[in-house]
C-alpha cells in the first residue's frame, strides 16, 4: 500500500507543495529516495532512521521507497525530514492517521527532536493554496507559519509529538496580532544640528518615493541623517506587509510577527554583486530584495564594486530582478528607496573650510567617475552637506524633527493616494497619470525647456524633475505645479562636477 503525506519546500520567495509517497515492499532492506532529491534531502535517510529508532519506533526491515512528487522539480533543504519519517510510520502501521489532508515540515535531529526551518510562512501558504487544512511544524516555526490564515498549525517538539498530531491529538497554535510598530529605534531628526537642506531633501524623498544622494565631507552627518529616514515613513499597508514578511521569511530573518514597518538595509561597501542583488546556486534574496518596500542605504557609494553598482541600473527602473539557475528561474521584487552617501573625493576634504584636500583634480574626477551616468540619472535628489562652524553647532536652534516631518509625509502621500490610488507615489506613477497631474501652462513649459538645455537633462531627467516638482507641490498643498516648485526640483539636480 502506498501512503501519502504533504509537505513543501521553498524556491526564491515562494513555497512549493510536495507530495511525499512511501511504499514498503518485501525484499532485502533498503531505503531509497527518488523524485530528484538534492544532497540535503538524500542525507535525510540517516537522520530519519536515527530519529525513528531514538524515538522508540522500529525501522521497517523491508524495501522502503520514498517518492517526492512532482519528480521534475529538484528538492533542496531539510523540511522533508519530518514528512518522510511520518509517512514511514504510517505505512508501517505504527501511527494511525486522522481523517483529512495533513502536511508536515521540519528538520529532524538524530535524537528525534524537531529543528526549525527557513520560510515557514512560505511553506504554510503553499500548503493552504493546495487545500491542506492542517500542518505540523517545529515549535520555533509555529507562530510564523500561523501568520497564514486558513490552515491549522500544530507545533511539535519531537517526532513522537508529531506522530500524536498525525492522529489528531496535537494542540493548534493560536494566532496572534503582530506587535505594534516601534519608531524610536531610528532616532529623531531633531537630534541633527543644522543640515536643514539635507532634511528637506529627505522629506521630499519620503513624500514622493524618490532616490537621494547625500554628498559631503566626513563627519557632517550623512549616515546620521540616513539612519533616521525610516522614522518618517508610514507603516506598510497590509499588502506590502505580507510581501515583505514573505521575503524575510524566505531569508530566515522573520521573528514572531509580520513586518509592519518599512525595512532598512545598510550593506557594507564590500558586499558582492550576489549579496546586493541576490543569487547563489539556490537563489536567495539579496539586500535589494530585503529592502523591498523600504530603504536601501549605500554608504560610501563610490567604494562599492562596479558590477554591483551597475546591477542597480536596471532594478531601479524595473523594481525586480530575475535570476536564472539550473534549478529554475526566480524573480525577486526590489521596490525600494535608494539613500546613498559619499565623499566628494578620495580623501573627503574637497571644499572643506579647514582641512586640506590632498587629491588632484584628476583624482577627484576619477573618484566621482566611478558612478556611471545612467546611475546618476536615476537619482532625483542630490543634497550637499556643508561643514558647520563649532559656534553655530552650539547656538543653532533645533530644526525639523521626525514627528513634524512624518506628518508632512502622511499629508503629501494622502494627496497622491487620492490622485493615483492606494500606495502609488509620484516616483512610480504611470506616465499618463503623472502628465495629467503635472500639466504645465505654456509659459512654464518654455521655462522648463530652457532649463533642460542649461542643465543638460535627458528625457529621463526631465520626467524625474516633473515628478519631484509634483511632490514639492503636494508638500505645499498646491493643486498645480508652480515655477517655484520646478525651480526647487532643478536645484536638487547633481552639482556641476557630476555632469
VENDA-V519122 format. One record per residue. N is the residue number from 1. PHI is phi in whole degrees, 0 to 359 (NA if undefined). OMEGA is omega in whole degrees, 0 to 359 (* if undefined). NEAR is the number of other ideal C-beta (glycine too) atoms within 10 Angstrom. Layout:
N:PHI:OMEGA:NEAR ; N:PHI:OMEGA:NEAR
//
This chain:
1:NA:178:8 ; 2:268:176:11 ; 3:252:184:19 ; 4:238:172:17 ; 5:216:183:26 ; 6:265:173:22 ; 7:209:180:29 ; 8:199:170:30 ; 9:225:183:25 ; 10:246:172:24 ; 11:216:185:23 ; 12:70:179:24 ; 13:246:179:24 ; 14:228:175:15 ; 15:259:179:28 ; 16:229:178:19 ; 17:292:180:19 ; 18:227:176:26 ; 19:261:180:16 ; 20:262:180:26 ; 21:249:179:17 ; 22:228:175:25 ; 23:227:176:16 ; 24:254:181:18 ; 25:221:180:10 ; 26:296:178:6 ; 27:137:180:8 ; 28:296:183:7 ; 29:303:178:10 ; 30:204:181:11 ; 31:221:185:18 ; 32:236:176:11 ; 33:242:178:22 ; 34:236:182:12 ; 35:104:179:20 ; 36:59:177:16 ; 37:282:173:20 ; 38:281:184:15 ; 39:298:181:7 ; 40:295:178:17 ; 41:286:177:24 ; 42:298:180:12 ; 43:291:181:14 ; 44:295:179:25 ; 45:303:181:18 ; 46:288:178:11 ; 47:294:181:21 ; 48:294:181:28 ; 49:300:180:17 ; 50:295:182:16 ; 51:298:178:26 ; 52:296:182:21 ; 53:292:181:13 ; 54:290:179:16 ; 55:269:177:19 ; 56:92:177:10 ; 57:264:176:19 ; 58:254:176:10 ; 59:270:185:18 ; 60:303:176:19 ; 61:270:181:10 ; 62:218:173:17 ; 63:278:181:15 ; 64:255:179:24 ; 65:243:179:17 ; 66:248:176:24 ; 67:242:179:17 ; 68:251:183:23 ; 69:254:5:16 ; 70:282:188:12 ; 71:284:184:12 ; 72:274:179:7 ; 73:253:180:15 ; 74:286:181:17 ; 75:251:180:26 ; 76:230:175:18 ; 77:96:185:21 ; 78:259:181:20 ; 79:298:184:30 ; 80:273:178:32 ; 81:304:185:28 ; 82:296:180:31 ; 83:297:177:30 ; 84:296:180:26 ; 85:297:181:30 ; 86:293:179:30 ; 87:294:177:28 ; 88:294:178:25 ; 89:297:180:26 ; 90:291:181:21 ; 91:293:180:23 ; 92:270:176:19 ; 93:80:180:11 ; 94:275:178:15 ; 95:223:174:20 ; 96:265:185:11 ; 97:260:177:17 ; 98:291:179:12 ; 99:291:179:6 ; 100:105:180:10 ; 101:278:184:14 ; 102:234:180:24 ; 103:226:179:28 ; 104:209:174:30 ; 105:219:178:33 ; 106:158:176:31 ; 107:266:180:20 ; 108:260:168:28 ; 109:279:180:15 ; 110:298:181:13 ; 111:278:183:11 ; 112:100:176:23 ; 113:286:180:18 ; 114:260:178:27 ; 115:250:183:15 ; 116:291:178:18 ; 117:234:177:25 ; 118:280:172:19 ; 119:76:182:30 ; 120:300:178:31 ; 121:295:178:25 ; 122:296:181:26 ; 123:294:181:31 ; 124:293:178:30 ; 125:294:179:23 ; 126:296:180:25 ; 127:289:178:30 ; 128:299:179:20 ; 129:294:178:14 ; 130:262:175:17 ; 131:66:174:11 ; 132:272:184:21 ; 133:263:186:13 ; 134:211:181:21 ; 135:222:179:31 ; 136:259:183:29 ; 137:224:172:30 ; 138:298:184:26 ; 139:299:180:16 ; 140:292:179:16 ; 141:259:191:28 ; 142:297:184:23 ; 143:290:176:21 ; 144:294:180:27 ; 145:297:181:28 ; 146:286:175:24 ; 147:294:177:22 ; 148:276:179:25 ; 149:284:173:9 ; 150:89:177:12 ; 151:218:178:19 ; 152:279:180:18 ; 153:248:180:24 ; 154:243:177:25 ; 155:272:181:23 ; 156:226:182:25 ; 157:278:183:13 ; 158:227:179:19 ; 159:300:179:27 ; 160:295:176:14 ; 161:296:178:22 ; 162:294:177:28 ; 163:296:176:23 ; 164:295:177:17 ; 165:295:176:24 ; 166:298:179:24 ; 167:272:177:12 ; 168:89:184:14 ; 169:252:180:11 ; 170:276:179:21 ; 171:264:181:12 ; 172:290:179:13 ; 173:290:180:19 ; 174:289:175:9 ; 175:274:178:11 ; 176:216:183:11 ; 177:289:177:7 ; 178:297:181:14 ; 179:296:180:11 ; 180:295:181:8 ; 181:291:178:12 ; 182:244:183:9 ; 183:256:186:16 ; 184:296:184:8 ; 185:295:182:10 ; 186:279:186:17 ; 187:83:185:16 ; 188:243:177:15 ; 189:296:178:27 ; 190:295:178:16 ; 191:282:181:12 ; 192:271:180:20 ; 193:278:180:17 ; 194:71:180:20 ; 195:54:180:23 ; 196:293:178:14 ; 197:295:179:14 ; 198:293:176:26 ; 199:298:178:23 ; 200:299:178:19 ; 201:299:179:26 ; 202:291:176:26 ; 203:298:178:24 ; 204:298:180:27 ; 205:298:180:27 ; 206:294:183:29 ; 207:290:185:27 ; 208:247:180:27 ; 209:77:184:22 ; 210:268:177:25 ; 211:268:186:21 ; 212:227:169:26 ; 213:240:177:25 ; 214:264:186:26 ; 215:239:179:22 ; 216:178:181:23 ; 217:291:180:21 ; 218:299:172:13 ; 219:85:182:14 ; 220:269:175:23 ; 221:110:181:20 ; 222:298:181:26 ; 223:293:180:16 ; 224:300:179:16 ; 225:293:182:24 ; 226:297:181:22 ; 227:293:179:18 ; 228:268:184:22 ; 229:299:181:25 ; 230:299:181:22 ; 231:294:180:22 ; 232:263:178:26 ; 233:274:178:24 ; 234:287:177:14 ; 235:299:177:13 ; 236:290:174:22 ; 237:286:185:14 ; 238:305:181:10 ; 239:294:179:11 ; 240:293:179:18 ; 241:299:179:18 ; 242:295:181:17 ; 243:297:180:17 ; 244:292:179:25 ; 245:299:178:22 ; 246:298:181:24 ; 247:296:181:25 ; 248:291:175:22 ; 249:294:179:28 ; 250:298:181:25 ; 251:276:181:16 ; 252:74:183:12 ; 253:255:185:13 ; 254:283:176:23 ; 255:274:183:11 ; 256:257:181:13 ; 257:223:179:15 ; 258:291:177:21 ; 259:277:183:25 ; 260:249:179:18 ; 261:251:177:20 ; 262:302:180:24 ; 263:291:178:21 ; 264:229:181:22 ; 265:242:182:18 ; 266:226:181:15 ; 267:291:177:20 ; 268:289:184:12 ; 269:291:175:14 ; 270:275:180:11 ; 271:302:182:16 ; 272:282:176:14 ; 273:303:180:17 ; 274:294:179:16 ; 275:293:181:17 ; 276:277:186:25 ; 277:263:185:23 ; 278:113:180:25 ; 279:158:188:18 ; 280:79:181:11 ; 281:298:173:9 ; 282:257:193:18 ; 283:309:178:24 ; 284:240:179:22 ; 285:294:176:25 ; 286:267:182:29 ; 287:298:180:22 ; 288:297:178:28 ; 289:281:177:30 ; 290:295:177:24 ; 291:268:181:26 ; 292:306:182:26 ; 293:63:178:23 ; 294:220:188:22 ; 295:234:170:22 ; 296:250:182:26 ; 297:258:178:26 ; 298:250:177:26 ; 299:279:184:19 ; 300:54:187:16 ; 301:304:183:23 ; 302:290:180:20 ; 303:272:176:16 ; 304:292:181:25 ; 305:291:188:15 ; 306:300:180:11 ; 307:301:180:12 ; 308:294:180:22 ; 309:294:182:20 ; 310:293:177:14 ; 311:293:178:19 ; 312:289:186:24 ; 313:305:184:14 ; 314:284:187:16 ; 315:288:175:23 ; 316:293:179:20 ; 317:266:187:11 ; 318:278:181:13 ; 319:65:176:14 ; 320:200:178:15 ; 321:226:180:23 ; 322:250:182:13 ; 323:240:180:19 ; 324:254:177:10 ; 325:225:181:14 ; 326:299:181:7 ; 327:287:181:17 ; 328:152:179:14 ; 329:248:182:11 ; 330:231:178:19 ; 331:246:179:16 ; 332:255:174:24 ; 333:284:182:20 ; 334:219:180:25 ; 335:269:183:19 ; 336:232:170:26 ; 337:262:179:24 ; 338:268:171:23 ; 339:245:183:30 ; 340:243:179:25 ; 341:218:178:23 ; 342:202:174:23 ; 343:275:181:22 ; 344:284:182:23 ; 345:202:181:24 ; 346:304:180:17 ; 347:278:175:18 ; 348:95:191:20 ; 349:246:174:19 ; 350:297:179:20 ; 351:78:180:14 ; 352:289:184:19 ; 353:290:184:10 ; 354:237:181:7 ; 355:273:181:15 ; 356:267:178:7 ; 357:281:182:17 ; 358:263:185:12 ; 359:268:173:18 ; 360:278:175:11 ; 361:304:178:10 ; 362:294:177:8 ; 363:299:181:15 ; 364:296:181:17 ; 365:295:179:12 ; 366:294:180:14 ; 367:296:179:20 ; 368:289:178:20 ; 369:287:175:11 ; 370:295:177:15 ; 371:263:184:20 ; 372:289:178:12 ; 373:303:179:11 ; 374:300:177:15 ; 375:294:181:19 ; 376:297:182:16 ; 377:291:181:17 ; 378:268:178:17 ; 379:259:187:22 ; 380:275:189:27 ; 381:238:177:25 ; 382:243:183:19 ; 383:250:178:22 ; 384:269:179:17 ; 385:258:182:20 ; 386:255:177:15 ; 387:284:180:18 ; 388:271:173:17 ; 389:292:182:13 ; 390:301:179:8 ; 391:295:179:8 ; 392:295:181:11 ; 393:297:179:10 ; 394:277:188:9 ; 395:272:186:9 ; 396:293:178:13 ; 397:288:179:6 ; 398:296:180:12 ; 399:262:182:16 ; 400:297:176:17 ; 401:254:185:17 ; 402:297:183:21 ; 403:298:181:13 ; 404:293:180:14 ; 405:292:180:24 ; 406:297:179:18 ; 407:295:178:11 ; 408:294:179:19 ; 409:295:180:22 ; 410:298:181:14 ; 411:294:180:13 ; 412:294:179:25 ; 413:291:176:23 ; 414:297:178:12 ; 415:294:179:20 ; 416:291:178:23 ; 417:296:177:14 ; 418:293:183:9 ; 419:274:188:16 ; 420:252:186:17 ; 421:113:183:11 ; 422:301:172:10 ; 423:66:177:15 ; 424:255:181:17 ; 425:257:182:21 ; 426:302:183:31 ; 427:295:184:20 ; 428:239:181:15 ; 429:294:177:22 ; 430:302:185:11 ; 431:303:183:9 ; 432:297:180:8 ; 433:293:180:14 ; 434:293:180:20 ; 435:300:178:13 ; 436:292:182:11 ; 437:280:183:21 ; 438:247:181:21 ; 439:294:181:12 ; 440:249:174:18 ; 441:282:187:11 ; 442:299:181:7 ; 443:296:180:9 ; 444:291:178:17 ; 445:296:178:11 ; 446:297:179:11 ; 447:300:181:15 ; 448:291:178:21 ; 449:298:178:12 ; 450:295:179:10 ; 451:293:178:17 ; 452:302:179:16 ; 453:294:181:9 ; 454:294:183:9 ; 455:269:182:16 ; 456:66:183:9 ; 457:284:172:20 ; 458:278:176:13 ; 459:300:178:9 ; 460:293:179:12 ; 461:297:177:19 ; 462:297:181:15 ; 463:296:181:16 ; 464:290:176:24 ; 465:297:177:22 ; 466:296:180:23 ; 467:296:179:23 ; 468:295:179:28 ; 469:297:178:28 ; 470:295:177:27 ; 471:293:179:30 ; 472:298:177:26 ; 473:297:178:24 ; 474:295:177:27 ; 475:295:178:18 ; 476:276:182:15 ; 477:75:183:10 ; 478:269:179:14 ; 479:283:182:9 ; 480:238:178:13 ; 481:284:178:23 ; 482:254:181:15 ; 483:299:180:14 ; 484:297:179:13 ; 485:292:178:23 ; 486:295:181:23 ; 487:297:179:13 ; 488:292:179:17 ; 489:300:178:26 ; 490:291:179:18 ; 491:293:179:12 ; 492:270:176:25 ; 493:292:186:22 ; 494:297:178:19 ; 495:295:187:11 ; 496:302:183:7 ; 497:293:180:14 ; 498:267:186:16 ; 499:272:*:11
//
